[in-house]
Amino acid sequence: MKRANTRPVRAGNVTIGGGNPIVVQSMCATKTQNIDATTEQARMLHEAGAGLVRIAVDNAKDVECLAEVHARVPEANLVVDLQENYRLVTQVAPHVNKVRYNPGHLYHHEKDKPVRDKVAFIAETAARHDCALRVGVNCGSVDPAMAEKFDGADEPLLRGVTAMVESALDHCRMLDDLGFRRYVVSLKDSDPRKVIEGNRRFAEARPDVPLHLGVTEAGLLPDGVIKTRIAFEQLLSRGIGDTLRVSLTLPFADKWKEVDAGRQIISDIEAGRFRSVPVFQDHGLNIISCPSCSRVENEAFIDLALHVKEMSAYAKQYDITIAVMGCRVNGPGETDDADLGLWCAPTFVNLKRGEEELGAFPYESVLDRLKVELDAIIESKKAAALV
């Protein structure tokens, strides 16, 4: 899998960026003051493969409990979100490996103090306690001044993305000027389109900064994983993303499923298994087929995907995407961006050219029609090259 050349940022015993394996994160859903439950969940998430485990801290009593959890689970790399109170960093930093602050929340306290002074306070404290930082920007909580400055800068479907990206870039400049380089950035929203666009723009502007990927409020299973997967596939396939979290609404005992989902998405992308249609920077034929999950409506889909790959090998030098989807859930919409798309029903295969539906064909004959369409696309590319 392609990886961006970001700088390494250490957080406890894991390193984010620098070509290191993508770090999967999760967050305890328990009340921090329930020390036993929080300890149990932090250990469960760590054992499930979470390289970083976030714990909620909102007040002094939570800080006391955080210290105890840290003492009980020293093997887990803990993270705390400062929420609205940036000064809480002095109390939590001794007990964690990473601190997240939201630029959009820094205006809540001491409103007359310059934001740069608050960032300096956070950075100096983090450096003193050997902590990494995450600059975590959300579309829904951008600094009001940034939101006003860039109001109207985006098309309606991407509203707020420019303000989010510019806020992140602004805080990167502050930290750089302060000499603090041990930070990562996240740009999140509940809409995968905004997550994709925001991270794409930021990575273009600051390719050196490691990115934490996530779709906020992704929701319940299975839709939450699907929504998150779409964003991650589009970004990770471009080499964008060094750590990630799948944010799901789950019973407390099932929070490990966030880690499992994150690891599965990474594994699928590394193996070339996609449920959306990524935009690759690489050239040549791109065959996409979704995993053979329980929604596949005919196991012949698996053989069909293999036959498509074999049949189309002669077109490997052309920039053409063929998507093979195994069910009606993902098939219709997620073949739209491919040059040629096949989504498989129980007894037939729907063939598409872009968003145009070409008809339904039996499994045993769809390859013949697919080849006709593939040849037509190749001829059109040859003709365009001569113009």
N, C-alpha and C positions, 0 to 999 in steps of 0.2 A: 504494500500500500504506500502510495506517495506520502511523504511527510515534509512539512515546511521546515526551513532551517531556522527555527526559533532558538533563543538562548535558553540554557538550562536554568531552572529555578528549583532549588531544593526546598522541600517541606517535610521535616522529620527525616525518615529514611527512604522517601520516594523523591524522584526528580521529575519535574514536569518540563516538557520541552527538550530541546537539544537532541532530538532524534530518539529519545528514550521511549519505551512502551507507553501507550496511552493509559493514563491513570483513571480508573473508574472510582467515582465518589458516591456517597449516599449520606443520608441525614437521619438521626434518631427522631422518631415520632413521639417519644415518651416525654413526660414532664421531667425536666432536669432535676427538680427537687425530689423526684422518686429515684433515688440513687440506685437502688437494686435493679429496677427495670431499665434505667438508662445504661447502666453498666452491662447488663445482659444484652441489650440491643446493640451497643457499641461493639461488644465482642462478637456478636452474631454477624454484623455487617463486615467487620474486619476479617472474620474467618470465611465469609462468602467471597472475599476478594476485593473489598473496598480499600483502596490505598489511602483514602482520606475519609474521615467520619465527622460530620458536622453536628454540633450540639447547640441548642438554643439557650441563650443567656440574656435575660432582660433586667436582672436586678442583683443586688448584693447577695441575697440568699442563693440565687442560681450560681453565682461565682464560687461560693463555698462548696456547693455540690459538684461543680465542674472539677474543682481541685481533687475531690474524693474520687470521682469517676476516673480522672487521669491517673491517679495513684493505683486504682484497681485494674485498669486496662492500659498499662504503659506501652504495650505493643501497638496500639492503634494510634495513628496520626490524627490528632483532633484539630478541628477547625471551629471557630466561633464567628458569628455574624454580629457586628456592632449595632445593627439596627439604627435607631435615632441618636443614641448617646455615644458619640465618638470617644469621650473621655473614659469610657469603660475599658478601653484598650489596656490601660495600665494594670487593671485588675485581672484581666483574662490572659494576657500575653504570657505570664509565667507558666501557664498550664496547657498551652496549645502549641501547635506547630505552624499554624497559619491563621490569619485573621482576614475576614472579608469586610470591606466597608462599601456602602452605596453612596456615590457622589450626590445623588438626589436627596439624601437624608442629612447631609452635613449642615444644611441651613436651619435645621430645627432648633438647635441650641446655640446660644451666644451669637445671635444673628448679626451683631455688629463686628464680629471678628472675621477677618478675611479667610476665605476658604483655604488659601495656601497655608496659612498658619495652622489650621486644623489638620491638613494633610501632613505637614511637617511633624506635628505632635504624634500622629499615628505612625509615621515612618520611623521617627527616632525611637519610639517605644518598641516597635517591631525589631529594629536592628539590635537594640540592647538585649532583647530576650530571644534572639536567634529565630525569629519568625518570618515566614514569607507573608506577602499580602496578596489579596485578590481585590482588584477594582471591579466591583460588580454593578453594572449599569442595567437597569430594566426600563423598557419603553414606558411602563405604567407609573414609574416613579422618578422620571428625569427631573433634574433641578429646574424649578419654575422659570428661572432666568434663561436657561438653555431652551426650554420648551417654547418660550415666547420668542426668542431670537430666531428660531428655525421653524416657527409656525408657518405652514403652507409650503414648506420646502419639498415635501414628498407628495406623490400621487396618493389618493385616498387609501388604497390597500396597503400602503407602506407608511402610513402616517406615523410620525415620531421616530423613524429610523435615523434620519439625519441628526436630530438632536441627541439621540442615544450615542451614535458614533462620535460626534464632535465632543460630547461630554467625556467619553473614554479617552479620546486623544488628548484633551486638555489635561486630564489627570495624569496621563503618562508623561506629558511634558513637565508637570510639577514634580513628579517623583524623580524624573531624570535630572532636573535642575538641582534637586536636593541630594543627588548622588546615591539615591536608593534604586537599585536595579532588580531587586529580588521580588518581582511582582508578576502576576498574570492578570488577564482581563477577561471578563465575561460580558456578553451583550445578549440579553434574554427577552423573550416575549412569549405569550401563549400562542401566537400565530407563527407557524413554522416559516412562512414567507418572510416575515420580519427578521427572524433569527438568521435565516440564510443570507438575506441581503445585508444585514448589519455586520455579521461576521466577515462576509466577503469584502465589504468596503474597508473594514478595519484592517484585515490582513493585508490588503493591498497597500494601505498607508503605513502600517507598522509590521512588516513581515518578521521582525525580530522578536516580537512580544508573544509569549505563549498564550493560547486561548483556551478558556474553559467553556465548553459547549453545554447548552441546556435549553429545553423548552419549558417555560414555567407553566404551572397548573395544567400539566398534560392530561390529567384526569384518570379515569378508571381503566382497568384492563378490559379488552385488548386495545381499545382506541388510543389510550395514552402512549403505548409503545409504538403504535403505527405512526402517530403524529410526530413523535420524537425521532423515529427511524427515518422518516422522510427528510427532516432537517439534517440529521447526522450524515445520511448517505450523500446528500448534496455537498456537504462541507468536507467531510473526511475524504471523499473521493477526489477533492481538489488539494488535499494535503493540509487542510485547515482544521486545527483542533489538536490539543495536547492532553487534555483531561476533560471528563464529561460526567454528567449526572442525568439519569433518567428519573424525572420527578413524577411519581405515581401516587394516586390515592389508594392506600392499601391498609388492611388491618395491621396492627402493630407487629404481630407475629410473622407477617409476610413481607416486611420491609426488605428482606434480603433479595426479593424479586427485582428490586431496582438494580442491584448490582448484577444479578444474573442477566437482566435485559441488556444492560450496558455492555457486558462482556460478549453477549451473543451478537449484538449489532456489530461490534468491532470484528468479531470472528467472521461474520458473514461478509463484511466489506473486504476483509483481507482475502477471502476465498472467492470474491467476485460474485457473491449472491446478493441481489438487490430487489427491493420491492418498489422502488421509485426509479426514475430515469436520471442518473447523475449526469452532469455536464463535465466530461473529462477534458483535461488539458492535453492528454495524449492524442495521437492521431491513429487512424485506421479503424477497422471494423470493431464494433463494440457490441457484444452479445450479452444481454441482461436476462436473467431468469430468476424468479422469486424462489425462496426456499420451499421445499416440499412439506409444507405444514399441514395441519389437520383440515384446513379449508379447501385443499385441492379436491376438485370434483371428479377427477378421473386420473388414476395413476399413470395413464398413458401420457400425461403432461410431461413427466420426467423423461421418458424416451423421446418425446417430441423435441424437447429442448436440446437433447444431445444430437438428434438428427439435424436440427436447424444449424447447430454449430458446425457439424460435418459438411452439410450441403453448402454453406455459405463461405467455406474456407477460401474459395477462389477470390473472394472480394476483400481479402484482409487488408489491402493497401488503401481502400477507400474509407473516407470518414462517414460511416453509416452506422446507425444504431438500430439493432433489432431487439425488441423486448418480448419475452415469452412469460406470460403470467398465468398462474394456475387456477384462479377462481374468479367469481363474479364480484367479490368484494374489492379487490385491488385492480383487477384486469381492465375494466372499462376506462377509468380515469388515468391510470398510471402507465398506459401505453400511448397516451396522447402526444407526449414529447418525443417519442421514438419515430424514426423514419418509417419503420415497419413494426407493427405490433400484433401479437397473437394472444388473445385471452381465451382460456379453455373452459368450456361448459361441459356438462356430463357426457354429451354425445356428439358434440361438434366444436369447432374452433372458430372464433370470430377473428377475422383478419382486418387489419386497419393499415392505412397509409397516412401517418400523422393522425389527425382527428377524423379523417374520412373513413367511414365504414365500407369495406369492400364486400362484405357478405359473410355467411357462415358456411364452413366447409367440413366434410368428414375428416377425422384424424388421419385417415390413410391417404387422403389426396391433397391436403392443405399445402404440403411442401411444394407440389408442382406449381400452384398458383403463387406461392411465396417467391419462388425462383423467378417467375415472370416479372413480378413487381420489383424484385431486387435488380434484375437485369435492366429494367426501365430506369431505375434510379442511377445506376452506373452509367448508362448511356447519356442521361441528362447531365451528369457531372463531367463526362468527357466533352460534351458539346460546350458546356460553360467554360471549360478550360481553354477551348480554342478561340473563344471570343476575345 
